[in-house]
């Protein structure tokens, strides 16, 4: 595994998680029936203590990235995505404490 490939995968994993979090927040805002904005969803998530669940939903895109890199036989990038997912899991766990 090359360090450059792992770093690329790690950054891609973080970006994919960010996109996933914003997508989940947008969907939750639309499904709430009040057409909440993303900011309102994040404020509600923070006040009602489900921000960890929102972050976990965002990590679903990492799964897609991981299997894409595995299929293309880019193991270093897949390892970076896995490392980003583990970091997100630890962060979510610490938020829950």
GROMACS elastic network, one bead per residue, 0.5 to 0.9 nm:
[ bonds ]
;  ai    aj funct       b0    kb
    1     4     6  0.86312   500
    1     5     6  0.71357   500
    1     6     6  0.71980   500
    1    75     6  0.69858   500
    1    77     6  0.85511   500
    1    79     6  0.84116   500
    2     5     6  0.52937   500
    2     6     6  0.63492   500
    2     7     6  0.86683   500
    2    76     6  0.61641   500
    2    77     6  0.88208   500
    3     6     6  0.51273   500
    3     7     6  0.60833   500
    3     8     6  0.85420   500
    3    76     6  0.77224   500
    4     7     6  0.51370   500
    4     8     6  0.61396   500
    4     9     6  0.86297   500
    4    76     6  0.82256   500
    4    77     6  0.85745   500
    5     8     6  0.50418   500
    5     9     6  0.61489   500
    5    10     6  0.85102   500
    5    74     6  0.81516   500
    5    75     6  0.82996   500
    5    78     6  0.85677   500
    5    79     6  0.84993   500
    5    80     6  0.73073   500
    6     9     6  0.50853   500
    6    10     6  0.60447   500
    6    11     6  0.86358   500
    6    75     6  0.84681   500
    6    78     6  0.74645   500
    6    79     6  0.60085   500
    6    81     6  0.77579   500
    6    83     6  0.85129   500
    7    11     6  0.61738   500
    7    12     6  0.84958   500
    7    76     6  0.84791   500
    7    77     6  0.74087   500
    7    80     6  0.59992   500
    7    81     6  0.88327   500
    8    11     6  0.52470   500
    8    12     6  0.61048   500
    8    13     6  0.85108   500
    8    76     6  0.85445   500
    8    77     6  0.61417   500
    8    80     6  0.68423   500
    8    81     6  0.84423   500
    9    13     6  0.59718   500
    9    14     6  0.86225   500
    9    65     6  0.86800   500
    9    66     6  0.86186   500
    9    69     6  0.87195   500
    9    76     6  0.71524   500
    9    78     6  0.60607   500
    9    79     6  0.68300   500
    9    82     6  0.81362   500
    9    83     6  0.84457   500
    9    84     6  0.80282   500
   10    13     6  0.50225   500
   10    14     6  0.63134   500
   10    15     6  0.86811   500
   10    77     6  0.72479   500
   10    78     6  0.84434   500
   10    79     6  0.77971   500
   10    82     6  0.75704   500
   10    83     6  0.63864   500
   10    84     6  0.51804   500
   10    85     6  0.85146   500
   11    14     6  0.51335   500
   11    15     6  0.61583   500
   11    16     6  0.84809   500
   11    80     6  0.76465   500
   11    81     6  0.76671   500
   11    84     6  0.76422   500
   12    15     6  0.50873   500
   12    16     6  0.59466   500
   12    17     6  0.84555   500
   12    62     6  0.83896   500
   12    65     6  0.79723   500
   12    77     6  0.84669   500
   12    80     6  0.81096   500
   12    81     6  0.67284   500
   12    84     6  0.85057   500
   13    16     6  0.51046   500
   13    17     6  0.61060   500
   13    18     6  0.86024   500
   13    59     6  0.83152   500
   13    61     6  0.81727   500
   13    62     6  0.56226   500
   13    65     6  0.72882   500
   13    66     6  0.83331   500
   13    80     6  0.71877   500
   13    82     6  0.76556   500
   13    83     6  0.82237   500
   13    84     6  0.54374   500
   13    85     6  0.68707   500
   14    17     6  0.50827   500
   14    18     6  0.61971   500
   14    19     6  0.86898   500
   14    59     6  0.87392   500
   14    62     6  0.82254   500
   14    81     6  0.78249   500
   14    84     6  0.60555   500
   14    85     6  0.79441   500
   14    88     6  0.83487   500
   15    18     6  0.50108   500
   15    19     6  0.62092   500
   15    20     6  0.84886   500
   16    19     6  0.51047   500
   16    20     6  0.60349   500
   16    21     6  0.85967   500
   16    58     6  0.77216   500
   16    59     6  0.74107   500
   16    60     6  0.86233   500
   16    61     6  0.57033   500
   16    62     6  0.59942   500
   16    65     6  0.77977   500
   17    21     6  0.60753   500
   17    22     6  0.86308   500
   17    55     6  0.75792   500
   17    56     6  0.85645   500
   17    57     6  0.85100   500
   17    60     6  0.74826   500
   17    61     6  0.62631   500
   17    62     6  0.63669   500
   17    84     6  0.87690   500
   17    85     6  0.83316   500
   17    88     6  0.84446   500
   18    21     6  0.51371   500
   18    22     6  0.63190   500
   18    23     6  0.85498   500
   18    55     6  0.83396   500
   18    58     6  0.66807   500
   18    59     6  0.82601   500
   19    22     6  0.52431   500
   19    23     6  0.60664   500
   19    24     6  0.85702   500
   19    58     6  0.70459   500
   19    61     6  0.80404   500
   20    24     6  0.60221   500
   20    25     6  0.84624   500
   20    55     6  0.80949   500
   20    57     6  0.69438   500
   20    59     6  0.64193   500
   20    60     6  0.70000   500
   20    61     6  0.59788   500
   20    62     6  0.85651   500
   21    24     6  0.51223   500
   21    25     6  0.60604   500
   21    26     6  0.85111   500
   21    54     6  0.62565   500
   21    55     6  0.57170   500
   21    56     6  0.80514   500
   21    57     6  0.66363   500
   21    59     6  0.75902   500
   22    25     6  0.50162   500
   22    26     6  0.60298   500
   22    27     6  0.85443   500
   22    38     6  0.73334   500
   22    58     6  0.75508   500
   23    26     6  0.50754   500
   23    27     6  0.61527   500
   23    28     6  0.85515   500
   23    58     6  0.75413   500
   24    27     6  0.50964   500
   24    28     6  0.60544   500
   24    29     6  0.84710   500
   24    54     6  0.68636   500
   24    55     6  0.87091   500
   24    57     6  0.66810   500
   24    58     6  0.64971   500
   25    28     6  0.50689   500
   25    29     6  0.60420   500
   25    30     6  0.86164   500
   25    37     6  0.84161   500
   25    38     6  0.57866   500
   25    39     6  0.86960   500
   25    41     6  0.60686   500
   25    42     6  0.72185   500
   25    54     6  0.72504   500
   25    58     6  0.89872   500
   26    29     6  0.50251   500
   26    30     6  0.62255   500
   26    31     6  0.85828   500
   26    36     6  0.81687   500
   26    37     6  0.71666   500
   26    38     6  0.57618   500
   26    41     6  0.79199   500
   27    30     6  0.50900   500
   27    31     6  0.59926   500
   27    32     6  0.84763   500
   28    31     6  0.50563   500
   28    32     6  0.59862   500
   28    35     6  0.89314   500
   28    36     6  0.81739   500
   28    38     6  0.86966   500
   28    41     6  0.72722   500
   29    32     6  0.53712   500
   29    33     6  0.76038   500
   29    34     6  0.73113   500
   29    35     6  0.55105   500
   29    37     6  0.60390   500
   29    38     6  0.66218   500
   29    40     6  0.79562   500
   29    41     6  0.61049   500
   30    33     6  0.62303   500
   30    34     6  0.71434   500
   30    36     6  0.65245   500
   30    37     6  0.82744   500
   31    34     6  0.78852   500
   31    35     6  0.74723   500
   31    36     6  0.88248   500
   32    35     6  0.65906   500
   32    36     6  0.71578   500
   33    36     6  0.79599   500
   36    39     6  0.79987   500
   36    40     6  0.58798   500
   36    41     6  0.65090   500
   37    40     6  0.52490   500
   37    41     6  0.63917   500
   37    42     6  0.88029   500
   38    41     6  0.50582   500
   38    42     6  0.62343   500
   38    43     6  0.86399   500
   39    42     6  0.51481   500
   39    43     6  0.61853   500
   39    44     6  0.85792   500
   40    43     6  0.50788   500
   40    44     6  0.60821   500
   40    45     6  0.84621   500
   41    44     6  0.50739   500
   41    45     6  0.59874   500
   41    46     6  0.85515   500
   42    46     6  0.61064   500
   42    47     6  0.85752   500
   42    51     6  0.73479   500
   42    54     6  0.88358   500
   43    46     6  0.51393   500
   43    47     6  0.61407   500
   43    48     6  0.84551   500
   44    47     6  0.51156   500
   44    48     6  0.57987   500
   44    49     6  0.81033   500
   44    50     6  0.82423   500
   44    51     6  0.85516   500
   45    48     6  0.52884   500
   45    49     6  0.56861   500
   45    52     6  0.84281   500
   45    53     6  0.87516   500
   45    54     6  0.76030   500
   46    49     6  0.52251   500
   46    50     6  0.65572   500
   46    51     6  0.55551   500
   46    52     6  0.89524   500
   47    50     6  0.80623   500
   47    51     6  0.86377   500
   48    51     6  0.80053   500
   49    52     6  0.74159   500
   49    53     6  0.86450   500
   49    96     6  0.81649   500
   50    53     6  0.52249   500
   50    54     6  0.64125   500
   50    55     6  0.88137   500
   50    96     6  0.88086   500
   51    55     6  0.62554   500
   51    56     6  0.86063   500
   51    92     6  0.83629   500
   51    95     6  0.81519   500
   51    96     6  0.88847   500
   52    55     6  0.51332   500
   52    56     6  0.61687   500
   52    57     6  0.86796   500
   52    91     6  0.83543   500
   52    92     6  0.50373   500
   52    93     6  0.76247   500
   52    95     6  0.63921   500
   52    96     6  0.66596   500
   53    57     6  0.62020   500
   53    58     6  0.86616   500
   53    92     6  0.78048   500
   54    57     6  0.51520   500
   54    58     6  0.64189   500
   54    59     6  0.89831   500
   55    58     6  0.50476   500
   55    59     6  0.65991   500
   55    88     6  0.77448   500
   55    89     6  0.88059   500
   55    92     6  0.70141   500
   56    59     6  0.51993   500
   56    60     6  0.73337   500
   56    88     6  0.77331   500
   56    89     6  0.73843   500
   56    92     6  0.71643   500
   57    60     6  0.57696   500
   57    61     6  0.84903   500
   58    61     6  0.64354   500
   58    62     6  0.80579   500
   59    62     6  0.52406   500
   59    63     6  0.71738   500
   59    85     6  0.67991   500
   59    88     6  0.76716   500
   59    89     6  0.87200   500
   60    63     6  0.53635   500
   60    64     6  0.71331   500
   61    64     6  0.51944   500
   61    65     6  0.64261   500
   61    66     6  0.86410   500
   62    66     6  0.59310   500
   62    67     6  0.85932   500
   62    81     6  0.65541   500
   62    82     6  0.79073   500
   62    84     6  0.83841   500
   62    85     6  0.68558   500
   63    66     6  0.50741   500
   63    67     6  0.62819   500
   63    68     6  0.85178   500
   63    81     6  0.84630   500
   63    82     6  0.86816   500
   63    85     6  0.87081   500
   64    67     6  0.54112   500
   64    68     6  0.61182   500
   64    69     6  0.87443   500
   65    68     6  0.50381   500
   65    69     6  0.62733   500
   65    70     6  0.86410   500
   65    78     6  0.75784   500
   65    81     6  0.71893   500
   66    69     6  0.53354   500
   66    70     6  0.62557   500
   66    71     6  0.86852   500
   66    77     6  0.79785   500
   66    78     6  0.50533   500
   66    79     6  0.79950   500
   66    80     6  0.87908   500
   66    81     6  0.59985   500
   66    82     6  0.70009   500
   67    71     6  0.59971   500
   67    72     6  0.85178   500
   67    78     6  0.75598   500
   68    71     6  0.51924   500
   68    72     6  0.62726   500
   68    73     6  0.86040   500
   68    74     6  0.86579   500
   68    78     6  0.81413   500
   69    72     6  0.50681   500
   69    73     6  0.60622   500
   69    74     6  0.50749   500
   69    75     6  0.66093   500
   69    76     6  0.84965   500
   69    77     6  0.63830   500
   69    78     6  0.52473   500
   69    79     6  0.89985   500
   69    81     6  0.89093   500
   70    74     6  0.59116   500
   70    75     6  0.60695   500
   70    77     6  0.85242   500
   70    78     6  0.61659   500
   71    74     6  0.76743   500
   72    75     6  0.83799   500
   73    76     6  0.88238   500
   73    78     6  0.86677   500
   74    77     6  0.56890   500
   74    78     6  0.63851   500
   74    79     6  0.88103   500
   75    79     6  0.60587   500
   75    80     6  0.86316   500
   76    79     6  0.50645   500
   76    80     6  0.63559   500
   76    81     6  0.88202   500
   77    81     6  0.63165   500
   77    82     6  0.85934   500
   78    81     6  0.51133   500
   78    82     6  0.61763   500
   78    83     6  0.86321   500
   79    83     6  0.61344   500
   79    84     6  0.86431   500
   80    84     6  0.62264   500
   80    85     6  0.85917   500
   81    84     6  0.50600   500
   81    85     6  0.61790   500
   81    86     6  0.86555   500
   82    85     6  0.50175   500
   82    86     6  0.62083   500
   82    87     6  0.86313   500
   83    86     6  0.50825   500
   83    87     6  0.61987   500
   83    88     6  0.86225   500
   84    87     6  0.50384   500
   84    88     6  0.61683   500
   84    89     6  0.85923   500
   85    88     6  0.50252   500
   85    89     6  0.61235   500
   85    90     6  0.86451   500
   86    90     6  0.61864   500
   86    91     6  0.85373   500
   87    90     6  0.51630   500
   87    91     6  0.61231   500
   87    92     6  0.85597   500
   88    91     6  0.50029   500
   88    92     6  0.60400   500
   88    93     6  0.84957   500
   89    92     6  0.50734   500
   89    93     6  0.61195   500
   89    94     6  0.86482   500
   90    94     6  0.61844   500
   90    95     6  0.86342   500
   91    94     6  0.51019   500
   91    95     6  0.62064   500
   91    96     6  0.87010   500
   92    95     6  0.51054   500
   92    96     6  0.63521   500
   92    97     6  0.89724   500
   93    96     6  0.51733   500
   93    97     6  0.66718   500
   94    97     6  0.52537   500
